[in-house]
């Protein structure tokens, strides 16, 4: 699992002959039940059919990456280690269902953070695309052949900016946060299992 730290610098040469396709997944409202400022392992509840969907991404050969904003760190509600523990628990639950996540990236920052060290306009907090670029660099991902799946306009705009094909799921926020960001998904589907059917058409 990875905690994302943005260091700036030159553009990355990520388009290699061995480039792979990926599915980037939001966490809250997409994979697990939407809970405001989730910070306890006991609050983690997989949405129906999620393990089956991720298992299918694995079978199709997609690199499967979670990219999630975690303002609970910026607000001092959770430490980065506690967020890591939640992700370890989540990965364990998915593993029991035969599903694997290849990497988890989370942004601990917020422009109005309670903790000063996390108070910034960073390059990783969605809809910024720093986490996506970092994953692409590390895992040799071809963004043009990859997908962003999430439940919010923030996710969709991040996918649009990164030139990913975007899928909005109607779980969680279900795209009802239209007041936040202007973003148009390529596809709108019921849930992650329905997203699998869309992605299969490109496989």
C-alpha positions as CSV (number, residue, x, y, z in Angstrom):
1,X,0.0,0.0,0.0
2,X,1.2,3.5,-0.7
3,X,0.7,6.8,1.0
4,X,1.1,9.4,-1.7
5,X,3.7,12.2,-1.3
6,X,4.0,14.7,-4.2
7,X,7.5,16.0,-4.9
8,X,6.8,17.8,-8.2
9,X,9.7,17.8,-10.7
10,X,9.8,16.9,-14.4
11,X,7.1,15.1,-16.3
12,X,7.2,11.4,-16.2
13,X,7.8,9.2,-19.2
14,X,5.1,6.6,-18.4
15,X,4.1,5.5,-21.9
16,X,6.4,2.5,-22.4
17,X,6.1,-0.5,-24.7
18,X,5.1,-2.6,-21.7
19,X,2.4,-0.1,-20.5
20,X,-0.5,-1.8,-18.8
21,X,-4.2,-0.8,-18.5
22,X,-5.6,0.0,-15.1
23,X,-8.8,0.6,-13.2
24,X,-8.5,3.5,-10.7
25,X,-11.1,3.2,-8.0
26,X,-12.5,5.7,-5.5
27,X,-12.9,4.2,-2.0
28,X,-15.9,5.6,-0.1
29,X,-19.2,5.2,-1.8
30,X,-17.6,3.1,-4.6
31,X,-16.0,0.2,-2.9
32,X,-17.3,0.6,0.7
33,X,-20.3,2.2,2.2
34,X,-20.3,6.0,2.4
35,X,-19.6,7.1,6.0
36,X,-18.8,10.7,6.8
37,X,-15.2,11.0,7.9
38,X,-14.8,7.2,8.2
39,X,-12.0,6.5,10.7
40,X,-12.7,3.1,12.3
41,X,-12.2,-0.4,11.0
42,X,-15.6,-1.2,12.3
43,X,-17.1,1.3,9.9
44,X,-15.7,-0.4,6.8
45,X,-18.5,-2.3,5.0
46,X,-18.1,-3.6,1.5
47,X,-20.8,-2.6,-0.9
48,X,-22.7,-5.6,-2.5
49,X,-20.8,-7.4,-5.3
50,X,-17.6,-5.3,-4.9
51,X,-15.3,-8.3,-4.4
52,X,-16.8,-10.0,-7.4
53,X,-16.3,-6.9,-9.6
54,X,-12.7,-6.4,-8.5
55,X,-12.0,-10.1,-9.0
56,X,-13.2,-9.7,-12.6
57,X,-10.8,-6.7,-13.1
58,X,-8.0,-9.0,-11.9
59,X,-9.0,-11.7,-14.3
60,X,-9.1,-9.3,-17.2
61,X,-5.5,-8.2,-16.4
62,X,-6.1,-4.7,-15.2
63,X,-3.9,-3.1,-12.6
64,X,-6.4,-2.2,-9.8
65,X,-5.6,0.9,-7.8
66,X,-7.5,2.8,-5.1
67,X,-7.0,6.6,-5.1
68,X,-8.8,8.3,-2.2
69,X,-8.8,11.6,-0.4
70,X,-8.5,11.2,3.4
71,X,-9.2,14.5,5.1
72,X,-9.5,12.7,8.4
73,X,-5.7,13.0,8.6
74,X,-5.7,16.7,7.9
75,X,-8.3,17.2,10.5
76,X,-6.4,15.2,13.1
77,X,-9.1,12.5,13.4
78,X,-6.8,9.7,12.2
79,X,-3.1,9.3,11.7
80,X,-1.6,8.0,8.4
81,X,-0.9,4.7,10.2
82,X,-4.5,4.4,11.2
83,X,-5.6,5.0,7.6
84,X,-3.1,2.3,6.5
85,X,-4.7,-0.1,9.1
86,X,-8.1,0.6,7.6
87,X,-6.7,-0.2,4.1
88,X,-5.1,-3.4,5.4
89,X,-8.4,-4.5,6.8
90,X,-10.2,-3.6,3.5
91,X,-7.6,-5.5,1.5
92,X,-8.1,-8.5,3.8
93,X,-11.8,-8.5,3.3
94,X,-11.4,-8.3,-0.5
95,X,-8.8,-11.1,-0.4
96,X,-11.4,-13.3,1.3
97,X,-13.6,-12.7,-1.7
98,X,-10.8,-13.7,-4.1
99,X,-10.1,-10.1,-5.1
100,X,-6.8,-8.2,-5.1
101,X,-6.0,-4.5,-5.0
102,X,-2.5,-3.8,-6.5
103,X,-2.0,-0.4,-4.8
104,X,-3.7,2.1,-2.5
105,X,-2.8,5.8,-2.7
106,X,-4.4,8.4,-0.4
107,X,-4.0,12.1,0.0
108,X,-3.8,13.4,3.6
109,X,-4.0,17.1,2.7
110,X,-6.7,19.7,2.8
111,X,-6.5,23.4,2.1
112,X,-8.3,24.1,5.4
113,X,-6.6,21.4,7.5
114,X,-6.7,21.5,11.3
115,X,-3.1,20.3,11.4
116,X,-0.8,22.8,9.8
117,X,1.6,20.3,8.2
118,X,-1.3,19.0,6.1
119,X,-2.7,22.5,5.2
120,X,-2.0,23.1,1.6
121,X,-3.2,23.1,-2.0
122,X,-1.5,19.9,-3.0
123,X,-1.1,18.1,-6.3
124,X,-2.6,14.8,-5.1
125,X,-6.1,15.7,-3.6
126,X,-8.7,14.8,-6.2
127,X,-9.7,16.3,-8.6
128,X,-5.9,16.9,-8.9
129,X,-4.2,13.9,-10.6
130,X,-1.0,13.5,-8.6
131,X,-2.0,10.1,-7.2
132,X,-3.0,8.8,-10.6
133,X,0.3,10.0,-12.2
134,X,2.3,8.4,-9.3
135,X,0.6,5.1,-9.8
136,X,1.1,5.3,-13.5
137,X,4.8,5.9,-13.1
138,X,5.3,3.1,-10.6
139,X,3.2,0.4,-12.3
140,X,3.8,1.3,-16.0
141,X,0.2,2.3,-16.7
142,X,-1.0,3.6,-20.0
143,X,-3.6,6.2,-18.9
144,X,-5.2,6.3,-22.4
145,X,-6.2,2.7,-22.0
146,X,-7.4,3.0,-18.4
147,X,-10.5,3.9,-16.4
148,X,-11.5,6.0,-13.4
149,X,-14.5,4.7,-11.4
150,X,-16.1,6.8,-8.7
151,X,-19.3,8.1,-7.2
152,X,-18.6,11.8,-7.3
153,X,-17.9,14.7,-9.7
154,X,-14.5,15.0,-8.0
155,X,-13.6,11.5,-9.2
156,X,-15.0,12.2,-12.7
157,X,-13.1,15.4,-13.0
158,X,-9.8,13.8,-11.9
159,X,-10.4,11.1,-14.5
160,X,-11.2,13.7,-17.2
161,X,-8.0,15.6,-16.4
162,X,-5.9,12.4,-16.5
163,X,-7.4,11.5,-19.9
164,X,-9.0,8.3,-18.4
165,X,-12.3,6.9,-19.5
166,X,-14.6,7.8,-16.7
167,X,-17.4,5.8,-15.1
168,X,-19.8,7.3,-12.5
169,X,-21.5,4.8,-10.2
170,X,-24.8,5.6,-8.6
171,X,-23.8,4.2,-5.2
172,X,-22.5,6.6,-2.5
173,X,-23.0,10.2,-3.7
174,X,-24.1,8.9,-7.1
175,X,-22.9,12.1,-8.8
176,X,-25.4,14.3,-6.9
177,X,-22.6,16.6,-5.8
178,X,-22.9,18.5,-9.1
179,X,-22.4,21.8,-7.2
180,X,-18.8,20.8,-6.5
181,X,-17.2,20.3,-9.9
182,X,-18.0,20.5,-13.5
183,X,-17.5,17.0,-14.8
184,X,-19.1,14.8,-17.4
185,X,-18.6,11.0,-17.1
186,X,-18.2,8.9,-20.2
187,X,-20.6,6.3,-18.6
188,X,-23.1,6.3,-15.8
189,X,-23.9,2.9,-14.2
190,X,-25.7,1.4,-11.2
191,X,-22.7,0.1,-9.3
192,X,-19.2,-1.4,-9.6
193,X,-20.6,-4.7,-11.1
194,X,-22.2,-2.7,-13.9
195,X,-18.9,-0.9,-14.4
196,X,-17.3,-4.3,-15.1
197,X,-19.7,-4.8,-18.0
198,X,-18.6,-1.4,-19.5
199,X,-14.9,-2.1,-19.1
200,X,-15.2,-5.6,-20.6
201,X,-16.3,-3.9,-23.9
202,X,-12.8,-2.4,-24.1
203,X,-10.9,-5.5,-23.1
